[in-house]
Amino acid sequence: MSTTLDKSEVNAIRIALGIGGVLALITGIVILVWPGRSAMVVAAIVAIYAIATGLAYAGLGIFSKTKGGWSRIGHILLGVLFIVSGIVAFANLGATAVWLAVFLGVLVGVMWIVEGVVSLSTLGQATTKVWTVVFATISIIAGITLVTSPLWGAAVLFLMLGISAIVLGIAQIIRAFTFGK
């Protein structure tokens, strides 16, 4: 089996890399230039997902011939709950974006605290105890910071996402031009 790529395969990969890089670059710029609007777009995507999921659950409850009565009622109620949640989220995109930011800030903060505690719990098996303690301490402090001010932390993480997207987009575009040469 040959591992070399022909010219059309190289061009296809280069195009895919270039498109991915441009999309990442544009996403990063949009996040940095319009962070509030970008967060509202994310909230709208979550709302669309909730409505689509609700329709699927409701449809499953209504049209399923194999499910029992309580299962069908449960699916319909779950579907209605998702649909109502999606509609409420759409009606209040700004508030939904803030709520999602706080939720993600707390979630990431808790995960960092747990990660730090788990790192400390493996200190006996660690090959580099000093770096394990440093990592665990930073992780726990960062986690506590996020949990105590989740909106601020989420905003910083969102801006870091924008910067990362720009840097990675530029790197991907460079890869597109240099791939296969």
N, C-alpha and C positions, 0 to 999 in steps of 0.2 A: 504494500500500500504506500502510495506516494504522499509525502507530507508537504509538498510544495503546492502553492495555490496558483491557479491560472489568473490571467489578467482580469477577467470578469469577476472572479471571487474577491480579489484584492480590491477592485473598485467598489463592489457591493459593501465590503467591510468598511472601506474608507467613507463611503456615503453614510452608512449607519453611525459610525463614530462621529462624523461631522454633524449630522442631524442631532444626535444625542448631546453633543457639546454645545451646539447653538441653543437647544432647548434649555439646557442647564444654565447657560449664561443668561438667557432672557429671564428665566425664573429667578435667578439670583438678583438681577437688576431690578425686577419688579418688586421683589421682597424688600430690597433696600430703599427703593424710591417711594413705594406705596405700601408700607408694612400693614397699615390698618385695612386697606382694601384687600390686600393679599390674604389677610387673616379672615376677612369676610367671605372671600372666595372659598377658602377651606371650609368654613362653616356652611356655605351653600352646598358644597359637595357632600358634606355629612348629612345635610337635610335631604338632599336628593336620594342618597343611599337609604336613609330611614324610610322615606316614602316608597321607594322601590321594594325594599324588604317587606314593608307593611303590606303592599299589594300582593306580594308573593305569598306571605303567610295567610292573608285573607282569602286569596284564591285557593290555596291548599285546603283551607277549612271549608270553603263553600263547595268546591268541585270534587273533593276527594270522595271516592266511593268505598274505599277500604278502611277508612278511619272510623272509629266509634264516635258517638255523640259528644262526649266530653272532650275528646281530642279535637274534634272539629270546632267546637265552641272555643276551646283554648287557642287554637290557631287563629280563629277570627278575631278574638279579643286582642291577642298579641299583634295581629295585623293592624287593627284599629289603633292600638297604642303607638305603634311605629309611625303610622300615617299622621296621627295627631301631633306626635313629637316633631316630625318633619315639617309640618305646617307651622307649628309654633316657632320652630327654629328659623324658617323662612320669614315669618312675620317680624322677627327680632334678630336679624343677622348680626348686628353689632353686639348685642348682649350674648348671643350664642358664641360669637368669636371670643369674647372675654371669658365666658364660662369654660370654653374648651381650653383656652390658655391657662386658666387657673387649674383646671383638672389635669392637664398635661404637666404643668409645673409641679404640682403635688405628686403626681405619679412618678415622674423622673426623680424628684427629691427622695421619695421613699425607696425607690430602686437603688439610688446611690448610697443611701444609709445602709440598706441591707447588704449591698455589695461590699461596703467597708467592713461591716460586722463579719460577713463571711470570710473576707480576707484575713481579718484578725483571728478568726477561728481556725484557719489553716496555717497559722504562724509556725507551729511545730514542724510542719512538713516543708516549709518554705526554704528555698536554697539561699535567698537573699532576704534575711529578716528585716534589715533596715529599710529596703525598698518596699517591702510588704507593709510595714508600719506606716511609711510615708504615704503610700497609695491609699491605705485604709483611712488614715487621718484626713487626707484631702477629700476623699470620697464622702466621708461622714460629714465633714464641715460643709462641703458643697451641697449635700443632700439636705442638711438642716437649713442652710440658707434658702434653698428652693422651697422647702416646706413652709418656712416662716414668711416668705414673700414670693409666692408662686407666680403672680402676674408679672412682677419685675423680672424674675428668673426666666419665665417663658418668653418675654420680650427679648431678653438678651440671647436666649437660645435661638429664637426666630431670626434675629439679625445675624447670628453666627451661621445659621443655615443659609441665609442669603449670600454671605461672604464665601462660604464653602462652595456653594453652587457656582458662583462666578469663577473661583479658582479652578474647580474641577472642570467646568465648562471650557475654559481656556485651554487647560491641559488636554482635554478630549479633542478639541479642535486641532491642536498641534499634532496629536497622535493621528488624526485623520489625514493631515498633510504628509506625515512622515511614514505612515504604515506602508509596508511592502517595498520600501526603498532601500 
